[in-house]
Amino acid sequence: MKIAVIGAGVGGLAAAATAAAQGAEVTLFEKNDTCGGKIHANQHTHQHPNKSGAHAIDAGPTVLTMPWVFRDLFAACGKDWLEYLEPLPITPVARHFWNDGTRLDLQQDHDANVSAIEAFAGAAEASRFVKWIARANRAKVALNGPFIASTKPNPVSLSMRMRSDLRFIKPFSDLMSALAGSLTDPRLLQLFGRYATYCGSSPYAAPATLEMIVAAELEGIFRLPGGMRELTQALTRLNQELGSCIKLSTPVENICSHGRGWRLSYGQQHCDVDAVIVNADPAALSAGCFGAELQQAVSPPGARSLSAMTWTWTAPPADFELSYHNVFFSADYAAEFVALFKHQQVPTAPTVYVCAQDRVADQTLSSGQEERLFALVNAPANGDTVDYQGVIPTCQSNMQTTLSACGWQPHLPNDVQVTTPTIFAQRFPATGGALYGPASHGWQATFRRQGQRTRRRGLYLAGGATHPGPGLPMAAMSGRLAASCALQDIASTSRWRPTVTLGGTWMR
């Protein structure tokens, strides 16, 4: 059986490995000269009196969450993931700053978080946090089997399977309202509400089910010694060992039905396969990026999720207590999302995420060393209609104003590298620069997200814009689900019988 995978992001790499491990003949097509998708690093050259060299700075995903997803992926392929990767825990999980001078660290340890919140907001709020995080954990556990690790469910089937857990999940409440019913400190509402942006959404419109993201992150986050590209390298190596044929710098221009399968055209060549897994935003199919025949294969794209303005630079170690994961909050959180989603503008007073990629527990920064820094501000996904080049100075000034209000005044050098929604729109066609697929707004958004199966038999989708959602672990799971669907469907009409399964059994 022949399977083609289009796009070597994490979802495509996971799909290819899953299919190859079951004996399929897999060809993986990637338009760029490297694998990775949204995993991306910027190269910076630094100069010192005694040394010079190049630094790679993660400019996409910066940490690994839900590591068990990758452990299980490698195990399903007969491999031990620790022979390919060295995940190192990050502590604290995140450091948060406000313009009133306060700071809060969250840890993987529950008791440490309770103590920190008590010191930060009082014993009563700490008690409320205990009850709330217990509910968030219950939602995470409840959603894992029947929703996240299964092919796209519908509201009726999911509610029937999870009837006893609906009161913990609160599917019909928005995230900020659910938080306000449990916590009272406005800074904590900001902190936990920001997890909606992990899905490129507004906490004032995203469902309360996203509380589970908080619970997942507080289980621990991890870094990789050589940056997140090591995950791409590990998945690439896994595919090579399993026999996948990886074709880099090979964009597929057209996909059309051919006999009982599909024909892919690239350059002056073509190949025929039994099934195709497209690791791209479904909007790219609707827009005709792979040919007219696939335009009706998926549902019309929904409202776009967020894009971003990002900056990477190197600088002497800042005289400021940065951690690896840092969030600097704006004074008016609601105004941010009005600007982003209603007015389609970058906020004038944005919340800023900063990854200080050398601030790790086992490494001390010296005065003769430059540290690597990555900053991100949320932006609307309109990079296909707005040229952001002219607004970079204003956005950069606004970003630095937020940092300064929270106590840090970084100097950005002339060689700072800036990525805008316009650039993201060029990298990911038909998205406008949206980094998370459709926005997760309203209780129905989850069920409107494109599943692995399309309207055309033998055509499947993978990636963060499909079910179960954005983020590296979810993209990997979507790839495994897409491969499982392809293997099962082809087996049902042939003598070829795969044995692949994803996840395990679920029962009440």
C-alpha positions in Angstrom: 0.0 0.0 0.0 1.3 3.5 -0.9 0.6 6.6 1.1 1.8 10.1 0.4 2.1 12.7 3.2 2.2 16.3 2.2 4.1 18.6 4.6 6.8 17.6 7.0 5.6 19.4 10.1 5.1 17.5 13.3 1.7 16.2 12.2 3.1 15.0 8.8 6.1 13.4 10.4 4.0 11.6 12.9 1.6 10.4 10.2 4.4 9.1 8.0 6.1 7.2 10.8 2.8 5.7 12.0 2.0 4.4 8.5 5.6 3.3 7.7 5.7 1.3 11.0 2.7 -0.7 9.8 4.4 -1.6 6.5 3.0 1.1 4.2 5.2 2.5 1.5 5.4 6.1 2.5 6.6 9.1 0.6 6.8 12.4 2.5 6.8 15.6 0.4 8.1 18.9 1.9 8.2 22.2 -0.1 11.0 23.6 2.1 14.6 22.4 2.3 14.1 21.2 5.9 11.5 19.5 7.9 9.7 21.1 10.8 6.7 23.2 9.8 6.1 25.8 12.5 9.2 24.6 14.4 11.6 27.3 13.2 14.8 28.8 14.4 16.4 32.2 13.5 20.2 32.3 13.2 22.0 35.2 14.9 25.7 35.9 14.8 27.2 37.4 17.9 30.6 39.1 18.4 32.8 39.3 21.5 36.4 40.3 22.0 37.4 36.7 22.5 34.9 34.7 20.5 32.4 34.8 17.7 29.8 32.4 16.4 26.2 31.7 15.5 23.3 31.2 17.7 20.0 29.5 16.7 17.0 31.0 18.5 13.7 29.1 18.6 11.2 31.4 16.8 8.2 29.0 16.9 7.3 26.5 19.6 9.7 26.9 22.5 8.8 24.1 24.9 7.6 20.5 24.9 4.4 19.7 26.7 2.5 16.5 27.2 5.7 14.5 26.5 3.8 11.2 26.8 2.3 11.9 23.4 5.8 11.6 21.8 6.8 8.7 24.1 3.7 6.8 22.8 4.4 7.8 19.2 7.9 6.3 19.3 6.7 3.3 21.2 4.0 2.6 18.6 6.8 2.5 16.1 8.9 0.1 18.2 11.3 2.7 19.5 12.3 4.2 22.8 11.9 8.0 22.5 14.7 8.6 25.0 17.2 7.1 22.5 16.3 10.0 20.2 15.5 12.9 22.5 16.7 14.3 25.9 13.7 16.2 27.4 14.9 18.4 30.3 12.4 19.8 32.8 12.0 23.6 33.0 11.4 25.2 36.4 9.6 27.3 37.1 6.9 26.3 34.5 6.4 30.0 33.9 7.1 33.4 35.5 4.5 36.1 35.3 4.9 39.9 35.7 2.4 42.7 36.2 2.9 46.5 36.0 2.2 46.8 39.8 5.5 45.2 40.5 4.1 41.8 41.5 5.5 38.5 40.2 4.2 34.9 40.4 6.0 31.7 39.5 4.1 28.6 38.8 5.7 25.2 39.4 5.0 21.6 38.5 4.6 20.9 42.2 1.0 21.5 43.3 1.8 22.4 46.9 4.4 24.9 45.8 1.7 26.6 43.6 -0.7 26.7 46.5 1.9 28.3 48.8 2.9 30.8 46.0 -0.7 31.9 45.4 -1.4 32.2 49.1 1.6 34.6 49.4 0.6 36.4 46.2 -3.2 36.7 46.7 -4.1 35.5 50.1 -5.2 32.2 51.8 -8.8 32.5 50.5 -7.7 32.8 46.9 -5.3 29.9 47.4 -8.2 27.8 48.6 -10.2 28.8 45.6 -7.3 27.8 43.4 -7.2 24.4 44.9 -10.8 23.7 44.0 -10.5 25.2 40.5 -7.3 23.3 39.5 -9.0 20.1 40.7 -11.8 20.8 38.3 -9.4 21.6 35.5 -7.6 18.3 36.1 -10.9 16.4 36.1 -11.7 18.0 32.7 -8.3 17.1 31.3 -8.7 13.4 32.3 -12.3 13.3 31.1 -11.5 14.7 27.7 -8.4 12.8 27.0 -9.9 9.4 25.8 -13.3 10.2 24.3 -12.2 13.5 22.6 -8.5 14.2 22.3 -7.3 10.7 21.4 -10.2 9.7 19.2 -11.3 10.7 15.7 -13.5 13.7 15.5 -16.6 13.3 17.8 -19.9 15.0 17.5 -21.7 16.8 20.4 -24.3 14.1 20.9 -21.9 11.2 21.1 -19.5 13.1 23.3 -22.1 14.2 25.7 -23.5 10.7 26.0 -20.0 9.3 26.8 -19.2 12.1 29.2 -22.6 12.7 30.8 -21.3 12.5 34.4 -18.4 14.9 33.7 -20.1 17.8 31.9 -20.4 19.8 35.1 -16.6 19.8 35.4 -16.0 20.6 31.7 -18.5 23.6 31.5 -18.7 23.4 27.7 -21.2 26.2 27.4 -19.3 28.8 29.4 -16.5 31.0 28.1 -13.1 30.6 29.7 -13.0 34.0 31.4 -16.6 33.6 32.9 -15.7 30.1 34.2 -12.6 31.5 35.8 -14.4 34.4 37.3 -16.8 32.0 38.9 -13.9 30.3 40.7 -11.2 32.9 41.3 -11.4 36.6 42.3 -7.9 38.1 41.9 -7.9 39.9 38.5 -4.2 39.0 38.0 -5.0 35.3 38.3 -7.9 35.7 35.8 -5.4 37.2 33.4 -2.8 34.5 34.0 -5.1 31.5 33.5 -7.2 33.2 30.8 -4.1 33.6 28.6 -4.1 29.9 28.0 -6.8 30.5 25.4 -4.1 32.1 23.3 -2.4 28.7 23.2 -5.2 28.0 20.7 -5.0 31.4 19.1 -8.3 32.5 20.7 -9.8 35.0 23.1 -10.5 33.9 26.7 -13.7 36.0 26.5 -15.0 33.8 23.6 -13.2 30.4 23.9 -15.0 27.6 25.8 -14.1 26.8 29.4 -12.8 23.4 28.3 -9.5 25.1 27.6 -8.9 25.1 31.4 -7.5 21.6 30.7 -4.5 23.3 29.0 -3.5 24.8 32.3 -3.7 21.4 34.0 -1.6 19.9 31.2 1.1 22.5 31.4 1.3 22.3 35.2 2.2 18.6 34.7 5.5 20.0 33.5 7.2 21.5 30.5 10.4 20.5 28.9 13.1 21.9 26.7 15.5 20.1 24.4 19.3 20.8 24.7 19.7 21.9 21.1 16.4 23.6 20.7 13.0 22.5 19.4 14.5 21.5 16.0 15.8 18.4 17.8 12.3 17.2 17.9 12.1 17.6 14.1 15.4 15.8 13.7 14.3 12.9 15.9 11.1 12.4 14.0 13.0 12.7 10.7 15.5 10.1 11.8 12.6 7.8 13.0 11.0 8.0 9.5 14.3 7.3 7.8 14.8 4.2 9.9 11.3 3.0 9.2 11.8 3.4 5.4 9.9 6.6 4.7 11.1 8.4 1.6 11.5 12.1 2.4 11.5 14.5 -0.6 12.6 18.0 0.5 12.3 21.1 -1.7 9.5 19.3 -3.5 6.2 21.3 -3.4 3.1 19.3 -4.6 1.2 21.5 -7.0 -1.8 19.3 -7.7 -3.6 16.3 -6.2 -6.4 14.6 -8.2 -8.2 11.3 -8.2 -6.7 8.6 -10.3 -8.4 5.2 -10.6 -9.1 4.0 -7.1 -6.4 6.2 -5.6 -4.7 9.6 -6.1 -2.2 11.2 -8.4 0.2 13.8 -7.1 2.0 16.2 -9.5 5.2 18.0 -8.5 7.4 19.8 -11.0 7.4 17.7 -14.2 6.8 14.5 -12.2 3.9 12.6 -10.7 3.2 9.6 -8.5 0.2 7.5 -7.8 -0.8 6.4 -4.3 -3.7 4.7 -2.5 -4.1 7.5 0.1 -3.0 11.1 0.7 -2.5 12.7 4.1 -2.2 16.5 3.8 -0.4 18.2 6.7 -1.6 21.7 6.1 -4.3 24.1 7.2 -7.6 22.9 5.6 -8.0 26.5 4.3 -5.2 25.7 1.9 -7.4 23.0 0.3 -10.4 25.3 0.1 -8.3 27.9 -1.6 -7.2 25.5 -4.3 -3.6 25.3 -3.3 -3.6 21.6 -4.2 -5.9 21.9 -7.2 -9.5 22.5 -7.9 -10.7 18.9 -7.2 -9.9 19.2 -3.4 -11.6 22.6 -2.9 -14.9 20.9 -1.8 -13.3 18.1 0.2 -13.3 20.1 3.4 -15.7 22.4 5.2 -15.4 26.1 4.5 -12.7 27.7 6.8 -14.0 29.3 10.0 -12.9 32.5 11.6 -9.1 32.6 11.8 -7.2 32.2 15.0 -4.4 34.6 16.0 -1.2 35.3 14.3 1.8 37.0 15.9 4.6 39.6 15.8 7.8 38.0 17.0 11.3 39.3 17.7 14.6 37.3 18.2 17.9 38.8 19.3 21.0 38.2 21.4 22.2 40.5 24.1 24.4 40.6 27.2 22.6 39.0 30.2 19.9 41.3 31.4 20.0 42.6 35.0 16.5 41.3 35.5 15.2 38.0 36.9 14.0 36.3 33.8 13.1 32.6 33.7 12.9 30.4 30.6 9.1 31.0 30.2 8.0 34.6 31.0 4.7 36.5 30.5 4.5 40.3 31.0 0.8 41.3 31.3 -0.8 44.5 30.0 -3.0 46.7 32.2 -6.2 46.2 30.2 -6.6 42.6 29.1 -10.1 42.9 27.6 -8.9 45.7 25.4 -6.3 43.5 23.9 -8.8 41.1 22.5 -11.2 43.8 21.3 -8.3 45.1 19.3 -7.3 41.7 18.0 -10.6 40.2 17.0 -13.0 43.2 16.6 -10.7 45.8 15.1 -8.1 43.4 13.6 -5.2 45.5 15.0 -2.2 44.7 17.0 -3.0 46.0 20.6 -1.4 49.3 21.6 -0.7 47.8 25.1 0.0 44.1 24.4 0.8 41.3 26.7 4.2 40.0 25.9 5.6 36.5 26.0 9.4 36.2 26.3 11.4 33.0 26.1 14.9 33.5 27.6 16.4 30.4 26.1 19.6 30.3 28.2 17.9 30.9 31.5 18.0 27.2 32.7 18.7 25.8 36.1 21.9 24.1 35.1 23.6 27.1 33.4 24.8 30.4 34.8 25.1 33.3 32.5 28.4 35.2 32.6 29.1 38.8 31.6 31.1 37.6 28.7 28.1 35.6 27.2 25.2 36.8 25.1 21.8 35.3 25.9 19.2 34.3 23.3 15.8 36.0 23.6 12.5 35.5 21.8 9.5 37.8 22.3 6.0 37.4 21.0 2.9 39.7 20.8 -0.4 38.4 19.5 -1.6 39.9 16.2 -4.6 39.4 13.9 -4.4 36.9 11.1 -4.7 39.4 8.3 -1.2 39.2 6.9 -2.6 38.4 3.4 -4.3 41.8 3.2 -2.2 44.1 5.5 1.5 44.7 5.0 3.0 44.9 8.5 6.4 46.1 7.5 5.5 49.7 8.1 4.1 49.1 11.6 7.1 47.2 13.0 8.6 50.3 14.8 5.3 51.1 16.5 4.6 47.5 17.5 8.1 47.2 18.8 7.8 50.4 20.8 4.5 49.1 22.3 6.0 45.8 23.2 8.9 47.5 24.9 6.5 49.8 26.8 4.8 46.7 28.4 8.1 45.2 29.4 9.3 48.5 30.9 6.1 48.9 32.9 6.7 45.5 34.4 10.3 46.5 35.3 12.5 45.3 32.4 13.9 47.7 29.9 15.7 45.6 27.2 17.6 47.2 24.4 16.9 45.6 21.1 20.0 45.7 18.8 19.8 46.7 15.1 20.1 43.1 14.0 16.9 42.0 15.8 14.9 39.7 13.5 11.2 40.4 13.3 8.5 38.1 11.9 5.1 39.5 11.1 1.7 38.1 10.1 2.6 39.0 6.5 5.6 36.7 6.7 3.5 33.9 8.4 0.9 34.3 5.6 3.6 33.7 3.0 4.9 30.6 4.9 1.4 29.1 5.4 -0.8 29.9 2.4 -4.5 30.7 2.7 -4.2 31.4 6.4 -3.5 35.1 6.6 -0.8 34.1 9.1 -3.1 32.3 11.5 -0.9 30.0 13.5 -3.6 27.8 15.1 -6.1 27.0 12.4 -9.6 28.4 13.1 -10.3 30.2 16.4 -11.8 28.2 19.2 -14.7 30.5 19.9 -18.0 29.2 21.1 -19.0 25.7 22.3 -19.5 24.5 18.7 -16.0 25.5 17.6 -14.5 22.2 18.7 -16.9 20.2 16.6 -16.6 22.5 13.6 -12.8 21.9 13.4 -11.9 19.7 10.5 -11.4 16.0 11.3 -8.9 13.6 9.8 -11.3 12.2 7.3 -12.5 14.5 4.5 -15.4 14.3 2.1 -13.2 12.4 -0.3 -12.3 8.8 0.4 -8.6 8.3 0.6 -7.9 11.9 1.5 -7.0 12.8 5.1 -5.8 15.8 7.0 -3.3 16.2 9.8 -1.8 19.2 11.7 -2.6 21.7 14.4 -5.5 23.2 12.3 -7.4 19.9 12.5 -8.8 17.8 15.3 -7.8 17.7 18.2 -6.3 21.1 17.9 -3.1 23.3 17.9 0.2 22.6 19.6 3.0 20.1 19.0 1.4 17.2 21.0 -2.0 17.7 19.3 -0.4 18.0 15.9 1.4 14.7 16.5 -1.8 13.0 17.7 -3.6 14.3 14.6 -0.9 12.7 12.4 -1.3 9.4 14.2 -5.1 9.6 13.8 -4.9 10.4 10.1 -2.6 7.5 9.5 -4.9 5.2 11.5 -7.9 6.3 9.4 -6.0 5.8 6.2 -4.8 2.3 7.1 -8.2 1.2 8.4 -10.1 2.5 5.4 -7.8 1.0 2.8 -7.8 -2.3 4.7 -11.6 -2.4 4.6 -11.5 -2.6 0.8 -8.4 -4.8 0.3 -6.7 -7.9 1.6 -4.0 -5.8 3.2 -4.7 -5.8 6.9 -2.8 -3.3 9.2 -2.8 -3.7 13.0 -2.3 -0.1 14.0 -4.4 1.3 16.9 -4.1 4.7 18.6 -4.6 5.1 22.3 -6.5 2.4 24.2 -9.9 1.4 25.3 -12.3 3.7 27.1 -15.1 2.8 29.5 -17.1 4.4 32.1 
